[in-house]
Amino acid sequence: MLAACRELPSYFQGNEPLARVNGHTLYLHEVERSAPEGISGDDSAAFYRLFIDRWVNRRLKLTEAERLFSASES
């Protein structure tokens, strides 16, 4: 998916959205800031994939927690 992420074409760099969950958007530049310096190739693709998967899972859990909290207040 994102092989050699540090060497992506310019149209993939910057403010490109990578994932959206319930009104929250993860942008490429956010993942790039978290990537270890000097990472490339397969390691880079694996890091990006893991980061995105964790971000999506965390957002889904937060959404579910908010829904449950709101339901318990009613």
Buried (B, 14 or more C-beta within 10 A) or exposed (E): EBEEBBEBEEEEEEEEEBBEBEEEEBBBEEBBEEBEEEBEEEBBBEBBBEBBEEBBEEBEEEBEEEEEEEEEEE
